[in-house]
């Protein structure tokens, strides 16, 4: 489902000075999870579209099952998005049916037994394949892992933000409030009178000594401590 697709992502959600490395991508994924918004994905080649959401793994399942993945990607709301051109529409239908056959032919059933709906859903889930509107599949984000699955993570072991420390609802709301304030500001702005360089959200101890004591400005605009731009500046 991830081949030949177009991601409808607004560029203003990504800072101009975004660094293309693992830590920056991990932080971007972290904020997408906090935001909770779906990302619409469209394949013009196949004539389909679906939504993609990021879910953070519950700490209890991480410890009990021994799964170190931080996030899971959930694909849902499959629908046909065929071209109005009949010739193109026919080609889209041929390509999508070809992929369906490729996935469904991987089923290994006992002799003399026909495939049931559950068999089709199971093989589709195994290969993260959507073909029904009522269907959803989840797959782990494999490149972001906790270092251990049998103990509480240490934030200083990671060069990026991890979801474990934001699973508490009140803490999550606190971060989202700061992000909203930062994204709603336009033009140059001034820091508050009671300016505190250290954000009142969780910050790994290793960052405390390098946080500038004076307000941070980027392009003559005040950067709110704890905002996405602030973390990008600190990482740089």
N, C-alpha and C positions, 0 to 999 in steps of 0.2 A: 504493500500500500504506500510505501514511501518513495517509489520511483516515479520520475516524471511528474512531480507535483509542484504547485506554486503556493508559497506561503504568503498569505495576505497579512503582512506585518507592517505597521506604521513605523516609518523611520524615526519619528520624533520620540519613540520610546527608547531609542538607543542613543547614549551620549555621543557627541561628535568626536570626542577624544577617546573613544572605546578602544581598548587594547585587545587584539585578537589572540588571546592565549587561554589556557585552561581555567585559570583563576577568574578572569573576567567573564568567561562564558558561564562558569559555575555561579557567580554572583548574579548574572542576568537571569539564569534559570531560577535562582532563589527568589528574586523579586517577581518573576512571572508566577511562581507558586503562591507567593503572598497575595498577589493581586487577584488570583483566582479566575482570571478571564480565559475564555476559550480562544484558541487560534484556529481560524478557518483555513483549511487546506483544500486546494482544487487541482485536479488533474485534467487538463484539456485534452490530453492524449487519450485518456480513458473515459472522459465524460462523466466524472464522478466528483463528489466533494464530501468532506467529513470534518468533524471538529477534533481538536487535540487539546487535552488538558494535562497539567502537571500535578501529580499527587505526591506528597511526601509520605514515606513509610512511617507507620506508627511505631514508636520506640519499643513497645511491648512485643510486636511481631519480629522486630529486628533481633531482640535478645532471645526470644523463644525459638524461632525458626532457624536462626543463624544466618539470616540473609543480610548482607552488608550494603546492599543498594540503598542510596539515600532517597531516590525518587522513582516513581513509576509514571509512564506516559499512558494516558487513557484515550483511546480513539473511539468515537461514537458519532451518532447522528449522520449515518451514511445516507446519501441520496444521489440520484442520477442528476447530472448537470449537462445534458446533451446539447450539442450545437444545433442551432436552428437550420443549418445547412444539412440537407438530407444525405448528401454524399459523405460529409464529415461524420454525421451521426452514425451512419452504417459502419464506418471504419472504427469509431469509438466502441460500438457494440461488439464488433469482432475482436478487438484487442482485449476488452474486459472479459468476454467469455473465454478467451484463450488463457488468461490468468486464472480464472475460476477452474478450468480443467486442470491446469498445472498444479494447483493447490489440492484440489479434491482427489486427484489421481494418486496422491501420496498416502491416502488412507489404506490401512492394512486390516481388512476384515476377515473373519472366519469364512471358510467356504460355504456357499449356499445361503449367505445372509446378505440381505439388501441394506444399504446405508440408510439410517434413520436421520431425522433432523438433528438429533443430538450428536450424531457422528460428524455431520457437516459442520456444526458449530464447534465441536472439539478440535477438528483439524484446522479450522479457520483461526481458532484461538491460539493454537500452537504456533502458527506462522503469522500471527498478527494481521489477519486478513479480514476486511469488512466486505460484506455483500448484502446485508439487510439493514433496514432503518432501525429496527428494534435491538440490534446487536451492539455490543461493545467489547473491546479487548484491551487488556492491560499488558504492558511490557516494561521491564526495568530499564532505567537509564544506566547503561553498563559502565560508563567511564567515570561515574562519581560514586565512590564507595567509602563507607566508614572503615577505618583502619582495623577496628576490632568489633566483634558482634557480641561479646560477653561482658562488656563493661561500658559505663557512661563515657561518651567521647570527651576528649580534651580539646577545647577550641584552639589551643595554641599549636596543635598538631596539623592544622589545616591553614592553607594560605587563602582560603575563601570562606564565605559564610555557609554554615551548615544548618539544615532545617530542624535538627534535634532540639536546639535551644529556643525555637520559636513555636513549638507545638502547643504551648500554653495560649489559650484564647486571648487573655488580657494583654500578654506580651505582643502577640501578633497584631492586635488592634493598635497598640502603641506605635509599632513600626509603620503600619499603614497610614496612621494619622500624620506622621512626619513626612512620608512620601507624598501624600496629598498636598500638604502645605508647600513642599518644595516644588512640586510640579505645577501648582497653581500660581506661583509667583512669576511676574513678568517684569522685564527691565531691571535696572540696577535697584538694589534694596540694601538696607542697612541692618546690621545685627541688632538684637534687642539690647536694652540697657543692662540687663543681668546676664550678659553673654557668658555661656559656659562652653569651653572648647570641647569638652568630653560629652558626647550624646548620652541621654538618659535611657539608652537601650543597651543591650548586651554588646560589649566590645571586648575581644580577646585581650588579655593583659599585655601581650607583647606589643600592642599598638599604643598603649597609654603613654609611653615615654617619647614617642615620635610625633604625637599629635601637636601641631602648632598652637601656641598660646594665643596668637592673634587671629582674628577672623580671616577666613579664606575667601578669596574672590577669584572667579574665573570669567574672563571677558567682561570685567567690571560689574559682575553680578555676584552678590553675596551667596555663598554656598552654605546651606543649612547643615549643621553637624548631624550625621546619621542618615542623610539623604543618599540617594544613589550616586549623585555627582560627587558627594563628599567621599564615599568609599572609593570611587574611581580615582579621585585626586590623591587620596592616601596611598592607594596601591601604586600609583605612578611615582 
